[in-house]
């Protein structure tokens, strides 16, 4: 296996024959790198793609479950941390309109709350 970090790929010809290639490209870079290799219909679909909200993912491996003010939250697989439902809906709407929400929210995922096998013994994810 060979790993080539920080290698800029601008053309498909830069990729060497391999059993599998996993480039880290966003949509526009992928269109540029593949050149005319994509079927026209699919390429046009990608060219019309409208980017939406973005997300960042950060995993924490904890030695104990998170402490919530409401015990019911400890059993939820997903939680929205922010204001009430209207606040979150407004933040989503503004993001959809390519605006910065005045009051953003954070989505918290607790995989260990629905399956202990998702984290090493004695930890929670």
C-alpha positions in Angstrom: 0.0 0.0 0.0 1.2 3.5 -0.9 -0.1 6.7 0.7 0.7 10.0 -1.0 -0.5 12.8 1.3 -0.7 16.4 0.1 -0.5 15.4 -3.5 -2.4 17.7 -5.8 -4.4 15.8 -8.4 -5.5 18.0 -11.4 -5.8 15.3 -14.1 -6.9 11.7 -14.1 -3.6 10.9 -15.9 -1.8 11.7 -12.7 -3.3 8.6 -11.0 -1.3 5.5 -11.4 -2.7 2.0 -11.9 -3.9 0.7 -8.5 -6.3 -1.7 -7.1 -8.1 1.1 -5.3 -7.6 4.9 -5.3 -9.2 7.1 -2.6 -8.7 10.7 -3.6 -9.8 13.4 -1.2 -11.4 15.8 -3.6 -14.4 18.1 -3.4 -16.9 18.1 -6.2 -15.4 20.8 -8.5 -11.9 19.3 -8.1 -13.3 15.9 -9.0 -14.9 17.3 -12.2 -11.6 18.9 -13.2 -9.5 15.8 -12.5 -11.8 13.4 -14.4 -11.9 15.6 -17.5 -14.2 14.1 -20.1 -14.2 10.7 -18.5 -17.6 11.1 -16.8 -20.8 10.5 -18.8 -22.2 13.8 -20.1 -25.5 13.5 -18.2 -23.8 12.8 -14.9 -21.2 15.5 -15.4 -24.0 18.1 -16.1 -25.8 16.9 -12.9 -22.6 17.5 -10.9 -22.0 20.9 -12.5 -25.5 22.0 -11.4 -24.9 20.8 -7.9 -25.7 23.5 -5.3 -23.7 23.2 -2.1 -25.7 23.3 1.1 -24.7 23.6 4.7 -21.4 22.2 5.9 -20.5 20.0 8.8 -17.4 19.3 10.7 -17.0 16.0 12.5 -15.0 15.5 15.6 -14.9 12.2 17.6 -14.2 12.0 21.3 -13.4 8.8 23.0 -14.5 9.3 26.6 -13.9 7.3 29.7 -17.4 7.9 31.0 -20.8 8.9 29.4 -21.5 12.6 28.9 -23.4 14.3 31.8 -26.6 15.8 30.6 -29.0 18.0 32.6 -31.9 15.8 31.5 -31.3 12.0 31.9 -33.4 11.3 28.8 -30.7 13.0 26.7 -28.2 10.3 27.8 -30.2 7.7 25.9 -30.6 9.7 22.7 -28.5 8.7 19.6 -28.6 12.2 18.3 -29.3 15.6 19.9 -29.5 19.2 18.7 -27.8 21.5 21.1 -29.2 25.0 20.7 -32.4 26.8 21.3 -35.9 25.5 20.7 -37.1 23.8 17.5 -37.9 27.2 15.9 -34.3 28.4 16.5 -32.9 25.3 14.8 -35.3 25.5 11.9 -34.4 29.2 11.4 -30.6 28.3 11.4 -31.2 25.5 8.8 -33.3 27.9 6.7 -30.6 30.6 6.7 -27.9 28.1 5.9 -30.0 26.8 3.0 -30.2 30.4 1.7 -26.4 30.6 1.9 -26.6 33.0 4.9 -24.8 32.7 8.2 -27.3 31.8 10.9 -27.5 34.3 13.7 -27.9 31.5 16.2 -26.3 28.3 14.9 -26.7 24.9 16.7 -24.5 21.9 17.3 -25.6 18.3 16.5 -24.3 15.8 19.0 -24.2 12.1 18.1 -23.7 9.5 20.9 -23.2 6.1 19.0 -22.4 4.3 22.3 -25.9 5.1 23.6 -27.4 2.7 21.0 -24.6 0.1 20.8 -21.9 -0.7 23.3 -19.8 -2.3 20.6 -19.1 1.1 19.0 -16.4 2.0 21.5 -13.6 0.0 23.2 -14.4 -1.7 26.5 -14.8 0.9 29.3 -15.1 3.9 26.9 -17.9 5.7 25.3 -18.0 7.4 21.9 
